[in-house]
Amino acid sequence: MWCSTPSSPSPASSRPVIEAGMTIRGTRRVAALGLALGLASGSAWAARDLTGELQDAQAALAAGNYPAAYQAYLDRGENNPLAQFSLGLFHQYGWGRPVDLAEACRWQEKAARGNIPAAQQALADCLRGGVHRPADPAAAAHWYEQAALSGILTAPCSLAELYMAGEGVPKDPRKALELCRPPAAQGLPAAQLQLARFYLEGDPMVRDPVAALHWMRVAAQAGNAEAQYRLGLMLRDGIGAPTDATSARWWLESAAGQGWLPAYLPSAALYWNAPAEPDTGLQSAENLAKTYLWSTAAISRLASGSEAEQARALLAKVLARMPETWRTDLDKRVTEHLARVGGNIEKRSQ
């Protein structure tokens, strides 16, 4: 974040595995594949050295030589499920080729049938979303169960979503909670967020705003950006606890600092609407600067739509009060933030 913030435990940096996979580079790509293999231990493939068969492919991938790596994996793709899983990642994330989610799902299905746990989870997602064939929630439930049995910690909560909605399985909101509680209690932020969402917006029979706030806070403190954003909204709106604008602002800004786009405009708005200085009746310098920073960042990443218009309107109000001399330094901070999280600063009229 850009300026000093209220005293509060600083959330640790953390990303769900699937998100991290979208940005992995060099040896981290190979590490991701090693993780998949490690999760396969205990399966029928455990006695076979899957990675040993793929040394050339993994070396090429670590070096960023996508064509050579893809061909090497493809050469082993007939019988090596880890190679199949890897080929799915190439198509999923666009490594050296256009993203092709349907082709990614086809490779993940082969790998899932070869007992690669991460592929079982991926296949379930594909089947639920109807990516490479018509949606089949019952088959998705089967593969989520297999992934859970294979050690994928997020799989029980994915299966729980089906029970909460009654998709492919009998609707059973209480069973959904039972499935998702253990991984949440084990400290998995994605599961904590999902459990919080169940309590917040799941079936009415299991909604519990206080429990939702608890689990949202736990996930937020673990560094989950979406949880930080949602916790900020809950505290802003008084859901599960009395309204607390100061804490709401802190958590929304924490999410925005990680690049969680939906948090930008609410962060700017809370700084703009913060209590005025008692001696002047005006916004403090910090609150003006923060409003400028987050509204500008929002405009830079929101191409169009109502939120972009709201951000522009808020920015216009700030510019009417903020000294022009501040802009050079503040724009530099926005540019640095966007470079870190990905995004481009939009040229604005003076």
C-alpha positions as a Markdown table, in Angstrom:
| # | Residue | x | y | z |
|---|---|---|---|---|
| 1 | Met | 0.0 | 0.0 | 0.0 |
| 2 | Trp | 1.1 | 3.5 | -0.6 |
| 3 | Cys | 0.7 | 5.4 | 2.7 |
| 4 | Ser | 0.6 | 4.6 | 6.3 |
| 5 | Thr | -2.5 | 2.6 | 7.4 |
| 6 | Pro | -4.3 | 2.0 | 10.7 |
| 7 | Ser | -2.6 | -0.4 | 13.0 |
| 8 | Ser | -3.7 | -3.9 | 12.0 |
| 9 | Pro | -2.0 | -7.2 | 11.4 |
| 10 | Ser | -0.4 | -7.0 | 7.9 |
| 11 | Pro | -1.8 | -9.9 | 5.8 |
| 12 | Ala | 0.8 | -12.3 | 4.5 |
| 13 | Ser | 1.3 | -12.6 | 0.8 |
| 14 | Ser | -0.6 | -15.7 | -0.5 |
| 15 | Arg | -2.2 | -16.9 | -3.7 |
| 16 | Pro | -4.3 | -19.9 | -4.5 |
| 17 | Val | -2.3 | -22.6 | -6.3 |
| 18 | Ile | -4.3 | -22.2 | -9.5 |
| 19 | Glu | -3.7 | -18.4 | -9.6 |
| 20 | Ala | 0.0 | -18.9 | -8.9 |
| 21 | Gly | 0.1 | -21.3 | -11.9 |
| 22 | Met | -0.9 | -18.4 | -14.2 |
| 23 | Thr | 2.3 | -16.6 | -13.5 |
| 24 | Ile | 4.9 | -19.2 | -12.8 |
| 25 | Arg | 8.3 | -18.8 | -14.5 |
| 26 | Gly | 11.3 | -21.0 | -15.1 |
| 27 | Thr | 12.0 | -23.6 | -12.4 |
| 28 | Arg | 8.7 | -22.7 | -10.8 |
| 29 | Arg | 6.9 | -24.3 | -13.7 |
| 30 | Val | 8.8 | -27.5 | -13.1 |
| 31 | Ala | 8.1 | -27.2 | -9.4 |
| 32 | Ala | 4.4 | -27.1 | -10.2 |
| 33 | Leu | 4.7 | -30.3 | -12.1 |
| 34 | Gly | 6.7 | -31.8 | -9.3 |
| 35 | Leu | 3.9 | -31.0 | -6.9 |
| 36 | Ala | 1.4 | -32.8 | -9.2 |
| 37 | Leu | 3.7 | -35.9 | -9.2 |
| 38 | Gly | 4.1 | -35.7 | -5.4 |
| 39 | Leu | 0.4 | -35.8 | -5.0 |
| 40 | Ala | 0.3 | -38.9 | -7.2 |
| 41 | Ser | 2.3 | -40.9 | -4.7 |
| 42 | Gly | 0.4 | -44.0 | -3.5 |
| 43 | Ser | -1.2 | -44.4 | -6.9 |
| 44 | Ala | -0.6 | -47.1 | -9.4 |
| 45 | Trp | 2.0 | -44.8 | -11.0 |
| 46 | Ala | 4.0 | -44.3 | -7.8 |
| 47 | Ala | 6.4 | -47.1 | -8.6 |
| 48 | Arg | 7.2 | -45.6 | -12.0 |
| 49 | Asp | 9.6 | -42.7 | -12.4 |
| 50 | Leu | 7.3 | -40.3 | -14.3 |
| 51 | Thr | 9.6 | -37.3 | -13.9 |
| 52 | Gly | 12.6 | -39.3 | -15.0 |
| 53 | Glu | 10.9 | -39.9 | -18.3 |
| 54 | Leu | 10.4 | -36.1 | -18.7 |
| 55 | Gln | 13.8 | -34.6 | -17.8 |
| 56 | Asp | 14.4 | -33.2 | -21.2 |
| 57 | Ala | 10.9 | -31.7 | -21.3 |
| 58 | Gln | 11.2 | -30.1 | -17.9 |
| 59 | Ala | 14.6 | -28.7 | -18.7 |
| 60 | Ala | 13.2 | -27.1 | -21.8 |
| 61 | Leu | 10.2 | -25.7 | -19.9 |
| 62 | Ala | 12.5 | -24.3 | -17.2 |
| 63 | Ala | 14.5 | -22.6 | -19.9 |
| 64 | Gly | 11.3 | -21.1 | -21.4 |
| 65 | Asn | 11.8 | -23.1 | -24.7 |
| 66 | Tyr | 8.1 | -23.7 | -25.1 |
| 67 | Pro | 8.2 | -25.4 | -28.6 |
| 68 | Ala | 10.8 | -27.9 | -27.5 |
| 69 | Ala | 9.1 | -28.6 | -24.2 |
| 70 | Tyr | 5.7 | -29.1 | -25.7 |
| 71 | Gln | 7.1 | -31.5 | -28.3 |
| 72 | Ala | 9.0 | -33.4 | -25.6 |
| 73 | Tyr | 5.9 | -33.8 | -23.4 |
| 74 | Leu | 3.9 | -34.7 | -26.5 |
| 75 | Asp | 6.3 | -37.5 | -27.3 |
| 76 | Arg | 5.5 | -39.0 | -23.9 |
| 77 | Gly | 1.9 | -38.0 | -23.9 |
| 78 | Glu | 0.5 | -41.4 | -25.0 |
| 79 | Asn | 1.4 | -43.3 | -21.8 |
| 80 | Asn | 2.7 | -40.8 | -19.2 |
| 81 | Pro | -0.1 | -39.1 | -17.2 |
| 82 | Leu | 2.2 | -36.4 | -15.9 |
| 83 | Ala | 3.1 | -35.5 | -19.5 |
| 84 | Gln | -0.6 | -35.3 | -20.2 |
| 85 | Phe | -1.2 | -33.1 | -17.2 |
| 86 | Ser | 1.7 | -30.8 | -18.4 |
| 87 | Leu | 0.2 | -30.6 | -21.9 |
| 88 | Gly | -3.0 | -29.5 | -20.4 |
| 89 | Leu | -1.2 | -26.7 | -18.6 |
| 90 | Phe | 0.3 | -25.5 | -21.9 |
| 91 | His | -3.2 | -25.1 | -23.4 |
| 92 | Gln | -4.7 | -23.7 | -20.2 |
| 93 | Tyr | -2.2 | -20.9 | -19.6 |
| 94 | Gly | -1.1 | -20.3 | -23.2 |
| 95 | Trp | 2.5 | -21.3 | -22.8 |
| 96 | Gly | 3.9 | -20.7 | -26.3 |
| 97 | Arg | 0.5 | -21.0 | -27.9 |
| 98 | Pro | -3.0 | -19.5 | -27.8 |
| 99 | Val | -5.1 | -20.5 | -24.8 |
| 100 | Asp | -7.4 | -23.4 | -25.6 |
| 101 | Leu | -9.4 | -24.4 | -22.6 |
| 102 | Ala | -11.2 | -27.3 | -24.4 |
| 103 | Glu | -8.0 | -28.8 | -25.4 |
| 104 | Ala | -6.6 | -28.3 | -21.9 |
| 105 | Cys | -9.6 | -30.2 | -20.5 |
| 106 | Arg | -9.1 | -33.1 | -23.0 |
| 107 | Trp | -5.5 | -33.5 | -21.8 |
| 108 | Gln | -6.5 | -33.2 | -18.1 |
| 109 | Glu | -9.1 | -35.9 | -18.6 |
| 110 | Lys | -6.4 | -38.3 | -19.8 |
| 111 | Ala | -4.2 | -37.3 | -16.9 |
| 112 | Ala | -7.0 | -37.7 | -14.4 |
| 113 | Arg | -7.7 | -41.2 | -15.6 |
| 114 | Gly | -4.0 | -41.8 | -15.0 |
| 115 | Asn | -4.4 | -40.8 | -11.3 |
| 116 | Ile | -2.8 | -37.4 | -11.3 |
| 117 | Pro | -4.8 | -35.7 | -8.5 |
| 118 | Ala | -4.5 | -32.1 | -9.7 |
| 119 | Ala | -5.8 | -33.3 | -13.1 |
| 120 | Gln | -8.8 | -34.9 | -11.3 |
| 121 | Gln | -9.7 | -31.6 | -9.8 |
| 122 | Ala | -9.2 | -29.8 | -13.2 |
| 123 | Leu | -11.3 | -32.4 | -15.0 |
| 124 | Ala | -14.1 | -31.9 | -12.4 |
| 125 | Asp | -14.0 | -28.2 | -13.1 |
| 126 | Cys | -14.1 | -28.8 | -16.8 |
| 127 | Leu | -17.1 | -31.1 | -16.5 |
| 128 | Arg | -18.9 | -28.7 | -14.2 |
| 129 | Gly | -18.4 | -25.8 | -16.6 |
| 130 | Gly | -19.1 | -27.8 | -19.8 |
| 131 | Val | -15.8 | -26.8 | -21.3 |
| 132 | His | -14.9 | -29.7 | -23.6 |
| 133 | Arg | -18.3 | -31.4 | -23.5 |
| 134 | Pro | -21.8 | -30.7 | -22.3 |
| 135 | Ala | -21.8 | -29.8 | -18.6 |
| 136 | Asp | -22.1 | -32.9 | -16.4 |
| 137 | Pro | -22.3 | -32.0 | -12.7 |
| 138 | Ala | -22.8 | -35.6 | -11.6 |
| 139 | Ala | -19.5 | -36.6 | -13.3 |
| 140 | Ala | -17.9 | -33.5 | -11.8 |
| 141 | Ala | -19.0 | -34.7 | -8.4 |
| 142 | His | -17.3 | -38.0 | -9.0 |
| 143 | Trp | -14.0 | -36.5 | -10.0 |
| 144 | Tyr | -14.1 | -34.0 | -7.1 |
| 145 | Glu | -14.5 | -37.0 | -4.8 |
| 146 | Gln | -11.6 | -38.7 | -6.5 |
| 147 | Ala | -9.4 | -35.6 | -6.2 |
| 148 | Ala | -10.3 | -35.3 | -2.5 |
| 149 | Leu | -9.4 | -38.9 | -1.9 |
| 150 | Ser | -6.1 | -38.3 | -3.7 |
| 151 | Gly | -5.2 | -35.4 | -1.4 |
| 152 | Ile | -6.4 | -32.2 | -3.2 |
| 153 | Leu | -7.3 | -30.1 | -0.2 |
| 154 | Thr | -9.6 | -27.7 | -2.2 |
| 155 | Ala | -11.6 | -30.6 | -3.7 |
| 156 | Pro | -14.0 | -31.1 | -0.7 |
| 157 | Cys | -15.1 | -27.4 | -1.0 |
| 158 | Ser | -15.6 | -27.8 | -4.7 |
| 159 | Leu | -17.8 | -30.8 | -4.1 |
| 160 | Ala | -19.5 | -28.8 | -1.3 |
| 161 | Glu | -20.6 | -26.2 | -3.9 |
| 162 | Leu | -22.5 | -28.9 | -5.8 |
| 163 | Tyr | -24.3 | -30.0 | -2.6 |
| 164 | Met | -25.1 | -26.4 | -1.7 |
| 165 | Ala | -26.7 | -25.9 | -5.1 |
| 166 | Gly | -28.0 | -29.4 | -5.7 |
| 167 | Glu | -26.1 | -29.8 | -8.9 |
| 168 | Gly | -25.4 | -33.4 | -9.9 |
| 169 | Val | -26.0 | -34.5 | -6.3 |
| 170 | Pro | -29.0 | -34.2 | -3.9 |
| 171 | Lys | -29.2 | -30.7 | -2.4 |
| 172 | Asp | -27.8 | -30.8 | 1.1 |
| 173 | Pro | -26.6 | -27.5 | 2.4 |
| 174 | Arg | -25.5 | -28.9 | 5.8 |
| 175 | Lys | -23.4 | -31.6 | 4.1 |
| 176 | Ala | -21.8 | -28.8 | 2.1 |
| 177 | Leu | -20.7 | -27.2 | 5.3 |
| 178 | Glu | -19.5 | -30.5 | 6.7 |
| 179 | Leu | -17.4 | -31.1 | 3.6 |
| 180 | Cys | -15.8 | -27.6 | 3.6 |
| 181 | Arg | -15.1 | -27.2 | 7.3 |
| 182 | Pro | -12.1 | -29.6 | 7.6 |
| 183 | Pro | -9.9 | -28.0 | 4.9 |
| 184 | Ala | -10.9 | -24.5 | 6.3 |
| 185 | Ala | -9.9 | -25.6 | 9.8 |
| 186 | Gln | -6.6 | -27.0 | 8.4 |
| 187 | Gly | -5.7 | -23.5 | 7.3 |
| 188 | Leu | -6.4 | -23.4 | 3.6 |
| 189 | Pro | -7.4 | -19.9 | 2.7 |
| 190 | Ala | -9.4 | -20.9 | -0.4 |
| 191 | Ala | -11.5 | -23.2 | 1.7 |
| 192 | Gln | -11.9 | -20.6 | 4.4 |
| 193 | Leu | -13.1 | -18.1 | 1.8 |
| 194 | Gln | -15.5 | -20.7 | 0.4 |
| 195 | Leu | -16.9 | -21.6 | 3.8 |
| 196 | Ala | -17.4 | -17.9 | 4.6 |
| 197 | Arg | -19.3 | -17.5 | 1.3 |
| 198 | Phe | -21.5 | -20.4 | 2.2 |
| 199 | Tyr | -22.4 | -18.8 | 5.5 |
| 200 | Leu | -22.9 | -15.4 | 3.8 |
| 201 | Glu | -24.8 | -16.2 | 0.6 |
| 202 | Gly | -25.5 | -20.0 | 0.6 |
| 203 | Asp | -28.8 | -21.6 | 1.1 |
| 204 | Pro | -30.9 | -19.6 | 3.6 |
| 205 | Met | -31.1 | -22.5 | 6.0 |
| 206 | Val | -27.4 | -22.3 | 6.7 |
| 207 | Arg | -26.7 | -18.6 | 6.5 |
| 208 | Asp | -24.9 | -17.1 | 9.5 |
| 209 | Pro | -23.5 | -13.6 | 9.1 |
| 210 | Val | -21.4 | -13.9 | 12.3 |
| 211 | Ala | -19.8 | -17.2 | 11.1 |
| 212 | Ala | -19.3 | -15.7 | 7.7 |
| 213 | Leu | -17.4 | -12.8 | 9.2 |
| 214 | His | -15.3 | -15.1 | 11.2 |
| 215 | Trp | -14.1 | -17.2 | 8.3 |
| 216 | Met | -13.8 | -14.2 | 6.0 |
| 217 | Arg | -11.5 | -12.6 | 8.5 |
| 218 | Val | -9.4 | -15.8 | 8.9 |
| 219 | Ala | -9.0 | -16.0 | 5.1 |
| 220 | Ala | -8.2 | -12.3 | 4.9 |
| 221 | Gln | -5.6 | -12.5 | 7.5 |
| 222 | Ala | -4.0 | -15.4 | 5.6 |
| 223 | Gly | -3.6 | -13.0 | 2.6 |
| 224 | Asn | -6.4 | -14.0 | 0.3 |
| 225 | Ala | -7.2 | -10.9 | -1.7 |
| 226 | Glu | -10.8 | -11.8 | -2.4 |
| 227 | Ala | -11.4 | -12.5 | 1.3 |
| 228 | Gln | -9.9 | -9.1 | 2.2 |
| 229 | Tyr | -12.2 | -7.4 | -0.3 |
| 230 | Arg | -15.3 | -9.2 | 1.0 |
| 231 | Leu | -14.3 | -8.6 | 4.6 |
| 232 | Gly | -14.0 | -4.9 | 3.9 |
| 233 | Leu | -17.5 | -4.8 | 2.4 |
| 234 | Met | -18.9 | -6.7 | 5.3 |
| 235 | Leu | -17.3 | -4.3 | 7.8 |
| 236 | Arg | -18.4 | -1.3 | 5.7 |
| 237 | Asp | -22.0 | -2.5 | 5.6 |
| 238 | Gly | -22.2 | -3.9 | 9.1 |
| 239 | Ile | -22.8 | -7.5 | 8.2 |
| 240 | Gly | -21.9 | -9.9 | 11.1 |
| 241 | Ala | -20.6 | -7.0 | 13.2 |
| 242 | Pro | -21.3 | -3.3 | 13.7 |
| 243 | Thr | -20.1 | -1.0 | 11.0 |
| 244 | Asp | -16.4 | -0.2 | 11.2 |
| 245 | Ala | -15.4 | 2.1 | 8.4 |
| 246 | Thr | -11.7 | 2.3 | 9.5 |
| 247 | Ser | -11.2 | -1.4 | 9.4 |
| 248 | Ala | -13.3 | -1.7 | 6.2 |
| 249 | Arg | -11.0 | 0.8 | 4.6 |
| 250 | Trp | -7.9 | -1.1 | 5.7 |
| 251 | Trp | -9.0 | -4.4 | 4.4 |
| 252 | Leu | -10.3 | -3.0 | 1.1 |
| 253 | Glu | -7.0 | -1.3 | 0.6 |
| 254 | Ser | -5.1 | -4.5 | 1.4 |
| 255 | Ala | -7.1 | -6.3 | -1.4 |
| 256 | Ala | -6.5 | -3.4 | -3.8 |
| 257 | Gly | -2.8 | -3.4 | -3.0 |
| 258 | Gln | -2.7 | -7.0 | -4.2 |
| 259 | Gly | -4.4 | -5.9 | -7.4 |
| 260 | Trp | -7.9 | -7.1 | -6.6 |
| 261 | Leu | -9.7 | -4.8 | -9.1 |
| 262 | Pro | -13.2 | -4.8 | -7.4 |
| 263 | Ala | -11.5 | -3.3 | -4.3 |
| 264 | Tyr | -10.2 | -0.2 | -6.0 |
| 265 | Leu | -13.3 | 2.0 | -6.2 |
| 266 | Pro | -14.7 | 1.1 | -2.7 |
| 267 | Ser | -11.2 | 2.0 | -1.3 |
| 268 | Ala | -11.3 | 5.3 | -3.0 |
| 269 | Ala | -14.8 | 6.0 | -1.9 |
| 270 | Leu | -14.1 | 5.2 | 1.7 |
| 271 | Tyr | -11.1 | 7.5 | 1.7 |
| 272 | Trp | -13.2 | 10.3 | 0.1 |
| 273 | Asn | -16.0 | 9.8 | 2.7 |
| 274 | Ala | -13.7 | 9.6 | 5.7 |
| 275 | Pro | -14.4 | 12.0 | 8.5 |
| 276 | Ala | -13.1 | 15.5 | 7.8 |
| 277 | Glu | -10.4 | 17.2 | 9.8 |
| 278 | Pro | -12.0 | 18.8 | 12.8 |
| 279 | Asp | -10.2 | 22.1 | 12.6 |
| 280 | Thr | -10.8 | 22.6 | 8.8 |
| 281 | Gly | -13.8 | 20.6 | 8.0 |
| 282 | Leu | -12.0 | 19.3 | 4.9 |
| 283 | Gln | -10.5 | 15.9 | 3.9 |
| 284 | Ser | -7.0 | 15.3 | 5.2 |
| 285 | Ala | -4.1 | 15.3 | 2.8 |
| 286 | Glu | -3.7 | 11.6 | 3.2 |
| 287 | Asn | -7.3 | 10.9 | 2.4 |
| 288 | Leu | -7.3 | 13.1 | -0.6 |
| 289 | Ala | -4.1 | 11.4 | -1.9 |
| 290 | Lys | -5.5 | 7.9 | -1.3 |
| 291 | Thr | -8.7 | 8.8 | -3.1 |
| 292 | Tyr | -6.7 | 10.1 | -6.0 |
| 293 | Leu | -4.5 | 7.0 | -6.1 |
| 294 | Trp | -7.3 | 4.4 | -6.0 |
| 295 | Ser | -9.7 | 6.2 | -8.3 |
| 296 | Thr | -6.9 | 6.7 | -10.8 |
| 297 | Ala | -5.8 | 3.1 | -10.6 |
| 298 | Ala | -9.5 | 2.0 | -11.0 |
| 299 | Ile | -9.8 | 4.2 | -14.2 |
| 300 | Ser | -6.6 | 2.7 | -15.5 |
| 301 | Arg | -7.9 | -0.9 | -15.3 |
| 302 | Leu | -11.6 | -0.4 | -15.9 |
| 303 | Ala | -12.0 | 0.1 | -19.6 |
| 304 | Ser | -15.7 | 1.2 | -19.4 |
| 305 | Gly | -18.9 | 0.6 | -17.5 |
| 306 | Ser | -20.6 | 2.2 | -14.5 |
| 307 | Glu | -17.7 | 1.7 | -12.1 |
| 308 | Ala | -15.3 | 3.4 | -14.5 |
| 309 | Glu | -17.7 | 6.3 | -14.7 |
| 310 | Gln | -18.0 | 6.4 | -10.9 |
| 311 | Ala | -14.3 | 6.4 | -10.6 |
| 312 | Arg | -14.0 | 9.3 | -13.1 |
| 313 | Ala | -16.6 | 11.3 | -11.2 |
| 314 | Leu | -14.8 | 10.7 | -7.9 |
| 315 | Leu | -11.5 | 11.7 | -9.5 |
| 316 | Ala | -13.0 | 15.0 | -10.8 |
| 317 | Lys | -14.1 | 15.8 | -7.2 |
| 318 | Val | -10.6 | 15.1 | -5.9 |
| 319 | Leu | -8.9 | 17.2 | -8.6 |
| 320 | Ala | -11.1 | 20.2 | -7.6 |
| 321 | Arg | -9.6 | 20.1 | -4.2 |
| 322 | Met | -6.1 | 18.5 | -4.5 |
| 323 | Pro | -3.1 | 20.7 | -5.4 |
| 324 | Glu | -1.9 | 20.1 | -8.9 |
| 325 | Thr | 1.6 | 19.8 | -7.7 |
| 326 | Trp | 0.8 | 16.5 | -6.1 |
| 327 | Arg | 0.0 | 14.7 | -9.3 |
| 328 | Thr | 3.4 | 13.9 | -10.6 |
| 329 | Asp | 4.4 | 12.0 | -7.5 |
| 330 | Leu | 1.0 | 10.3 | -7.1 |
| 331 | Asp | 0.9 | 9.3 | -10.8 |
| 332 | Lys | 4.3 | 7.7 | -10.3 |
| 333 | Arg | 3.0 | 5.6 | -7.5 |
| 334 | Val | 0.0 | 4.5 | -9.5 |
| 335 | Thr | 2.3 | 3.5 | -12.4 |
| 336 | Glu | 4.5 | 1.5 | -10.0 |
| 337 | His | 1.5 | -0.2 | -8.5 |
| 338 | Leu | 0.1 | -1.1 | -11.9 |
| 339 | Ala | 3.5 | -2.4 | -13.1 |
| 340 | Arg | 3.6 | -4.7 | -10.0 |
| 341 | Val | 0.0 | -6.1 | -10.4 |
| 342 | Gly | -0.3 | -5.8 | -14.2 |
| 343 | Gly | -2.1 | -3.0 | -15.8 |
| 344 | Asn | -1.6 | 0.3 | -17.7 |
| 345 | Ile | -2.2 | 3.8 | -16.6 |
| 346 | Glu | -4.7 | 5.5 | -18.8 |
| 347 | Lys | -4.0 | 9.0 | -20.0 |
| 348 | Arg | -6.6 | 11.4 | -18.5 |
| 349 | Ser | -7.6 | 14.8 | -19.5 |
| 350 | Gln | -6.1 | 17.6 | -17.4 |
